[in-house]
Amino acid sequence: MRLELMAEHQIPAERIAQKLRRTEAAVRTEARKQRVMLAPSEKQLSLTNKRPYGGMAVAPRRSLAKATAPGRPSRSRPSRPEPSEQAETLF
């Protein structure tokens, strides 16, 4: 009952844990069991230098025209036939 009352008054889990002499994890677990919504944390999140996707830097894609060396043929896709030409060759 005390947990529900404190949660209604928007007291963060850290302060509820201190008042109830429990750990913050225990308070959060009990709140989840009782389906009580807790107020957001008072803690400020620290900035990190981590990158998304497992810490790998995502490099911009380069065009194939710039990537080919002089004297080498560029990789290009063969041209597709026009829809009217393709319709004639089907059946």
C-alpha positions as CSV (number, residue, x, y, z in Angstrom):
1,M,0.0,0.0,0.0
2,R,2.9,2.4,0.8
3,L,4.4,1.7,-2.6
4,E,1.2,2.5,-4.4
5,L,0.7,5.7,-2.4
6,M,4.2,6.9,-3.1
7,A,3.9,6.0,-6.8
8,E,0.7,8.1,-7.0
9,H,2.6,11.1,-5.6
10,Q,5.2,10.7,-8.4
11,I,8.1,9.8,-6.0
12,P,11.0,8.2,-8.0
13,A,12.0,4.6,-7.3
14,E,15.3,5.6,-5.8
15,R,13.6,7.6,-3.0
16,I,10.9,5.0,-2.5
17,A,13.7,2.4,-2.0
18,Q,15.4,4.6,0.6
19,K,12.1,5.2,2.5
20,L,11.2,1.5,2.5
21,R,14.7,0.4,3.2
22,R,14.8,-1.8,0.1
23,T,17.0,-1.9,-3.0
24,E,15.8,0.0,-6.0
25,A,15.6,-3.3,-8.0
26,A,13.3,-4.8,-5.3
27,V,11.0,-1.7,-5.4
28,R,10.9,-1.9,-9.2
29,T,10.2,-5.7,-9.1
30,E,7.4,-5.3,-6.6
31,A,5.9,-2.4,-8.6
32,R,5.9,-4.5,-11.7
33,K,4.1,-7.4,-9.8
34,Q,1.5,-5.0,-8.5
35,R,1.2,-3.3,-11.9
36,V,2.1,0.1,-10.4
37,M,3.7,2.7,-12.6
38,L,6.7,4.5,-11.1
39,A,7.8,8.0,-11.8
40,P,10.8,8.6,-14.0
41,S,14.3,8.5,-12.5
42,E,15.9,11.6,-11.1
43,K,19.3,10.4,-12.3
44,Q,20.9,12.2,-15.2
45,L,22.1,9.9,-17.9
46,S,25.7,10.4,-18.8
47,L,26.8,10.9,-22.4
48,T,28.7,8.1,-24.0
49,N,30.9,7.8,-27.1
50,K,29.3,4.5,-28.1
51,R,28.0,4.1,-31.6
52,P,24.9,2.3,-32.6
53,Y,24.9,-1.2,-34.3
54,G,27.6,-2.8,-32.1
55,G,30.0,0.1,-32.0
56,M,30.8,-0.1,-35.7
57,A,31.0,3.2,-37.6
58,V,28.8,3.2,-40.6
59,A,30.7,4.5,-43.6
60,P,28.9,6.3,-46.4
61,R,28.5,4.3,-49.6
62,R,30.7,5.3,-52.5
63,S,29.6,5.2,-56.0
64,L,31.1,2.6,-58.3
65,A,32.2,5.2,-60.8
66,K,34.6,6.8,-58.3
67,A,35.7,3.4,-56.9
68,T,37.0,2.0,-60.2
69,A,40.7,2.5,-61.0
70,P,41.7,4.1,-64.3
71,G,41.9,1.6,-67.1
72,R,39.6,-0.9,-65.5
73,P,36.0,-1.3,-66.8
74,S,33.4,0.0,-64.4
75,R,30.9,-2.5,-63.0
76,S,27.5,-1.7,-64.4
77,R,24.3,-3.7,-64.7
78,P,23.1,-4.8,-68.1
79,S,20.3,-2.7,-69.4
80,R,16.8,-4.1,-69.0
81,P,14.6,-4.5,-72.1
82,E,11.6,-2.1,-72.4
83,P,8.4,-3.5,-71.0
84,S,6.9,-3.7,-74.5
85,E,9.9,-5.8,-75.8
86,Q,9.6,-8.0,-72.7
87,A,5.9,-8.6,-73.2
88,E,6.5,-9.8,-76.8
89,T,9.1,-12.4,-75.7
90,L,7.0,-14.0,-73.0
91,F,4.9,-17.0,-74.4
